[in-house]
C-alpha cells in the first residue's frame, strides 16, 4: 500500500490534478475549436472554388485568427487582421518588386509594414499580421501581377467567414462569464471561512493559505472581463442570444464591484495575518461576522449560477447581505487594536461591494450599515 504522504503519491496526485485541468481547458475550448475548424474549411472553399483563386492561403488563415481560441473581441480582431494583411501584402508587393528579396530587404519590408500598421491602429494583431504577411510575400509568395489584390480578397473572405461562424455557432454569451464569476465567489467564501478559522485558532498558516488563494484570483478576474466583452459581442451579432442582453448587462455591471470585493478581502486577510502574528486581542463577535460574510458570499455565488426564476434570486441574496450588514456594528472593535479595526472596515466594505453585485445602488448599500460615529442630530436617551 502506497503511503499517501510519500513522494510517489504526491506526484500522482499532482499528475491527476494536471490532467483534470487539461480536460477542463479542452472542454471549455471545444466550441472555439469547432468554430475555427469549420471557418477554415469554409473560407478555403469560398476563396478557391467560388471566387476561383488558385492558392487562397490567406483565407483560412484569416478565418482562424479572426476567431481564435480566446473568447474576446472578435469583430475588432477580424478588422485588425484584414487591415494588417492588406498593409503587409501591399508593402511587400511594392517594395520586393522594386528591390528584390534578401536579408536587408526583408528587414526593411517588416519594419515599414509594422510601422505603417501601428500608425494606422495600435491593436496587437494588426502589426503582427502586417509583418507576417510582408514576410510571406517577400519569401514564400513573391509578388506577381494581380496577386496582391487576390490576397487581400482572401483575407477579407476569411475575416467575414469567421464573424459568420461565430454568429451561427456562438458560445453562450452568459454561461461562461457566470461560471467564472461563481468560481471567484467560491474562492472568496472558502478563503473567508478558512481565515475565520485561522483567527479563532490563532493559526497564521490557515490565514496565509486563505490569502494566497484569494490573491490567485486575478487571472480569473481578467478572464471574466474578457468573457463579458466576448459575450457582449456575441449577443449583438447572433440572433440566437439577443434575449440574453439583460442578464449579460447585469453581469457586466457586477464585474467592478466583484473586483473591489476581492481586493477588500485580500486586505482583510492580510491584516488578519498581522493580527494573529501580533497576538492582538480580538472580539469573538468579529470572527462570527467574518463567518457570516462567508455564508453571504456563498449565497451570492449560488445566485450568480442560478437561472432566471431559480433560488436564490437577487432579492434573496441581498436579504442575506443586509442581515450580515446589520451585525457589522462598531461594538465589535471597541477597545481593539489597529488590525482588528482594519478587518472590521474591510468586512463592511466587502458587504457594500457584494450588495452592488446584487444590484443595490452604492448609496443604498452604505445606508444599510450601522453608523460608526454618533449622529450629532440625535439626542441620546438614558
C-alpha positions in Angstrom: 0.0 0.0 0.0 1.4 3.4 -1.0 1.8 6.0 1.7 -0.4 9.0 0.8 2.3 11.3 2.1 5.1 9.7 0.0 6.8 11.4 -2.9 5.2 8.9 -5.4 1.7 9.6 -4.0 2.1 13.3 -4.2 3.5 13.1 -7.7 0.5 11.0 -8.7 -1.9 13.5 -7.1 -0.3 16.4 -9.0 -0.4 14.5 -12.2 -4.1 13.7 -11.7 -4.8 17.4 -10.9 -2.9 18.5 -14.0 -4.9 16.0 -16.2 -8.2 17.3 -14.8 -7.2 20.9 -15.5 -6.2 19.9 -19.0 -9.5 18.2 -19.8 -11.4 21.1 -18.3 -9.5 23.5 -20.6 -10.2 21.3 -23.6 -13.9 21.1 -22.7 -14.2 24.9 -22.4 -12.4 25.3 -25.7 -14.5 22.7 -27.6 -16.8 25.2 -29.3 -14.0 27.6 -30.3 -12.0 24.7 -31.8 -15.1 23.6 -33.8 -15.6 27.2 -35.0 -12.0 27.5 -36.2 -12.2 24.2 -38.0 -15.4 24.9 -39.8 -14.4 28.5 -40.6 -11.0 27.5 -42.1 -12.6 24.9 -44.4 -15.5 27.2 -45.4 -13.1 30.1 -46.2 -10.9 27.9 -48.3 -13.9 26.6 -50.2 -15.3 30.0 -50.9 -11.9 31.5 -52.0 -10.8 28.6 -54.1 -14.0 27.0 -55.5 -16.3 30.0 -55.6 -14.1 33.0 -56.2 -11.5 30.9 -58.2 -8.2 31.7 -56.5 -5.6 29.0 -57.1 -3.9 29.1 -53.7 -6.0 31.1 -51.2 -3.6 30.7 -48.3 -4.8 33.9 -46.5 -8.5 32.9 -46.4 -8.3 30.0 -43.9 -5.6 31.8 -42.0 -7.7 34.9 -41.6 -10.7 32.9 -40.6 -8.8 31.1 -37.8 -7.1 34.2 -36.5 -10.3 36.2 -36.5 -12.0 33.6 -34.3 -9.1 32.4 -32.2 -9.4 30.1 -29.2 -9.8 33.1 -26.8 -13.3 34.4 -26.1 -12.9 38.1 -26.7 -13.4 41.0 -29.1 -13.5 39.0 -32.4 -15.0 41.8 -34.6 -12.1 44.0 -33.8 -9.6 41.2 -34.3 -11.1 40.5 -37.7 -10.8 44.1 -38.7 -7.3 44.3 -37.5 -6.4 41.1 -39.3 -7.8 42.2 -42.6 -6.1 45.6 -42.4 -2.8 44.0 -41.2 -2.8 41.5 -44.1 -3.7 44.2 -46.6 -0.9 46.5 -45.4 1.7 43.7 -45.3 0.8 42.5 -48.8 0.7 46.0 -50.2 4.1 46.9 -48.7 5.6 43.5 -49.7 4.4 43.7 -53.3 5.5 47.3 -53.7 9.0 47.0 -52.2 10.0 43.5 -53.1 9.0 44.0 -56.7 11.4 47.0 -56.7 14.3 46.0 -54.6 14.2 42.2 -54.7 14.5 39.6 -51.9 17.4 39.4 -49.5 18.4 39.8 -45.8 18.2 43.6 -45.7 15.2 43.8 -48.0 13.2 41.5 -45.6 14.3 43.6 -42.6 13.2 46.8 -44.4 9.9 45.4 -45.5 9.0 44.2 -42.0 10.0 47.5 -40.4 8.0 49.5 -42.9 4.9 47.2 -42.7 4.8 47.2 -38.9 5.4 51.0 -38.7 2.6 51.7 -41.1 0.2 49.3 -39.3 1.0 50.7 -35.9 0.5 54.2 -37.3 -3.0 53.2 -38.6 -4.1 51.4 -35.5 -2.5 50.4 -32.1 -4.1 47.0 -32.0 -2.0 44.0 -31.1 -2.9 41.9 -34.1 -2.5 44.4 -36.9 1.2 44.8 -36.5 1.9 41.1 -36.3 -0.3 40.3 -39.3 1.3 43.1 -41.3 4.8 41.9 -40.7 3.9 38.2 -41.2 2.1 38.9 -44.5 5.1 41.0 -45.7 7.5 38.2 -44.9 5.3 35.7 -46.7 5.2 37.9 -49.8 8.9 38.6 -49.6 9.9 34.9 -49.3 7.4 32.1 -49.9 4.9 34.1 -52.1 6.9 36.6 -54.2 4.8 39.3 -55.7 3.3 38.9 -59.2 0.8 40.8 -61.3 -2.6 40.9 -59.7 -1.7 38.6 -56.7 -1.8 41.5 -54.2 -5.5 42.2 -54.8 -6.5 38.5 -54.7 -4.6 38.0 -51.4 -6.4 41.0 -49.9 -9.7 39.5 -51.1 -8.8 36.2 -49.5 -8.1 37.9 -46.1 -11.4 39.7 -46.4 -13.3 36.4 -47.1 -11.6 34.7 -44.2 -12.4 37.5 -41.7 -16.1 37.6 -42.8 -16.4 33.9 -42.6 -15.0 34.0 -39.1 -17.7 36.5 -38.0 -20.5 34.5 -39.7 -19.4 31.2 -38.0 -19.3 33.0 -34.6 -22.8 34.2 -35.2 -24.1 30.8 -36.4 -22.3 28.7 -33.8 -21.8 31.0 -30.8 -20.6 30.4 -27.3 -23.3 31.1 -24.8 -22.7 34.8 -24.0 -23.7 34.5 -20.4 -22.9 30.9 -19.2 -19.1 31.1 -19.3 -19.0 34.5 -17.5 -21.5 33.3 -15.0 -19.4 30.2 -14.2 -16.2 32.3 -13.9 -17.9 34.8 -11.5 -19.2 32.0 -9.4 -15.8 30.3 -9.3 -14.3 33.6 -8.0 -17.0 33.9 -5.4 -16.4 30.3 -4.3 -12.8 31.1 -3.6 -13.8 34.2 -1.7 -16.3 32.2 0.5 -13.8 29.4 1.2 -11.0 31.8 2.0 -13.1 33.8 4.4 -14.1 30.7 6.2 -10.5 29.5 6.4 -9.4 32.9 7.5 -12.0 32.9 10.3 -10.9 29.5 11.5 -7.3 30.8 11.5 -8.3 33.7 13.6 -10.2 31.5 16.0 -7.4 29.0 16.3 -4.6 31.7 16.2 -3.2 29.8 13.3 -1.3 32.0 10.8 -0.8 29.2 8.4 -4.5 28.9 7.7 -4.9 32.7 7.3 -1.9 32.7 4.9 -3.4 29.8 2.8 -6.6 31.7 2.5 -4.8 34.9 1.5 -2.8 33.0 -1.1 -6.0 31.6 -2.6 -7.6 35.0 -3.0 -4.5 36.5 -4.5 -4.6 33.9 -7.2 -8.0 35.0 -8.5 -6.5 37.9 -10.5 -6.2 35.7 -13.6 -9.8 34.6 -13.1 -10.9 38.2 -12.9 -9.1 39.0 -16.1 -10.7 36.1 -17.9 -14.1 37.1 -16.6 -13.7 40.6 -18.1 -12.7 39.0 -21.5 -15.7 36.7 -21.4 -18.0 39.6 -20.7 -16.6 41.5 -23.6 -16.9 38.5 -25.8 -20.4 37.8 -24.6 -21.5 41.3 -25.4 -20.2 40.9 -28.9 -22.0 37.6 -29.4 -25.3 39.0 -28.1 -25.0 41.7 -30.7 -24.2 39.6 -33.8 -26.1 36.3 -33.0 -29.9 36.4 -33.2 -29.9 33.2 -31.0 -28.8 35.2 -28.0 -30.4 38.6 -28.4 -32.6 37.9 -25.4 -29.6 37.4 -23.2 -28.6 41.0 -23.2 -30.3 41.9 -20.0 -28.6 39.1 -18.0 -25.3 40.0 -19.6 -25.7 43.7 -18.7 -26.3 42.7 -15.1 -23.2 40.6 -15.0 -21.2 43.4 -16.6 -22.4 45.8 -14.0 -21.4 43.4 -11.3 -17.8 43.0 -12.6 -16.3 46.1 -10.9 -18.0 45.5 -7.5 -16.8 41.9 -7.6 -13.3 43.0 -8.4 -13.5 45.5 -5.5 -14.8 42.8 -3.1 -11.9 40.5 -4.0 -9.4 43.4 -3.3 -11.1 44.1 0.0 -10.9 40.5 1.1 -7.2 40.4 0.2 -6.6 43.4 2.6 -8.9 41.8 5.2 -6.9 38.5 5.2 -3.5 40.3 5.0 -4.5 42.3 8.1 -5.9 39.1 9.8 -2.5 37.6 9.4 -0.9 40.5 11.1 -3.5 40.3 13.8 -2.6 36.7 14.6 1.1 37.2 14.4 0.9 40.2 16.8 -1.4 38.2 19.1 -3.8 41.2 19.2 -6.9 41.0 21.4 -9.9 40.2 19.3 -13.7 40.2 20.0 -15.1 36.7 19.0 -18.1 38.5 17.5 -15.8 39.8 14.8 -14.9 36.3 13.8 -18.6 35.4 13.7 -19.2 38.4 11.5 -16.5 37.1 9.2 -18.1 33.7 9.0 -21.5 35.3 8.3 -19.9 37.2 5.5 -18.5 33.9 4.1 -22.0 32.5 4.2 -23.4 35.5 2.4 -20.7 35.3 -0.3 -21.7 31.7 -1.0 -25.4 32.7 -1.3 -24.3 35.3 -3.9 -22.3 32.6 -5.7 -25.4 30.4 -6.0 -27.4 33.4 -7.1 -24.9 34.0 -10.0 -25.1 30.4 -11.1 -28.9 30.2 -10.8 -31.0 30.5 -14.0 -33.8 33.2 -14.0 -36.6 32.3 -11.7 -34.5 29.9 -9.6 -33.5 30.3 -6.0 -31.6 32.1 -4.6 -32.6 35.2 -6.6 -31.1 38.6 -6.3 -33.6 39.7 -3.7 -32.8 36.7 -1.5 -29.0 37.3 -1.8 -29.5 40.9 -1.0 -31.6 40.0 2.1 -28.8 37.7 3.4 -26.3 40.5 2.9 -28.5 43.1 4.6 -28.7 40.7 7.6 -24.9 40.5 7.8 -24.6 44.3 7.4 -26.8 44.9 10.4 -24.4 42.9 12.6 -21.3 44.9 11.4 -21.6 47.3 14.4 -18.7 49.3 15.8 -19.0 47.5 19.2 -17.2 44.6 17.6 -13.9 46.5 17.7 -14.4 48.6 20.8 -11.1 48.8 22.6 -9.4 46.7 19.9 -6.1 47.4 18.1 -5.4 48.7 14.6 -5.5 45.4 12.8 -9.0 44.5 14.2 -10.3 47.9 13.0 -8.9 47.3 9.5 -10.5 43.8 9.4 -13.8 45.3 10.6 -13.6 48.1 7.9 -12.9 45.6 5.2 -15.8 43.4 6.2 -18.1 46.4 5.8 -16.6 47.5 2.5 -17.0 43.9 1.1 -20.6 43.9 2.2 -21.2 47.1 0.2 -19.5 45.7 -2.8 -21.5 42.4 -2.7 -24.8 44.4 -2.3 -23.8 46.2 -5.5 -23.2 42.8 -7.2 -26.8 42.0 -6.3 -28.0 45.2 -8.0 -28.3 47.5 -4.9 -27.0 51.1 -5.5 -23.9 52.0 -3.6 -25.6 54.8 -1.7 -28.4 52.5 -0.6 -25.8 49.8 0.4 -23.9 52.2 2.6 -27.1 53.3 4.3 -27.7 49.7 5.4 -24.5 49.6 7.5 -24.8 50.7 11.2 -23.2 54.1 11.7 -19.7 54.1 13.2 -19.9 57.5 14.8 -22.8 59.0 16.8 -25.3 61.1 14.9 -24.9 64.7 16.2 -28.5 65.4 15.4 -29.9 62.7 17.7 -30.2 63.4 21.4 -29.1 60.3 23.4 -31.6 58.9 25.9 -30.9 57.4 29.3 
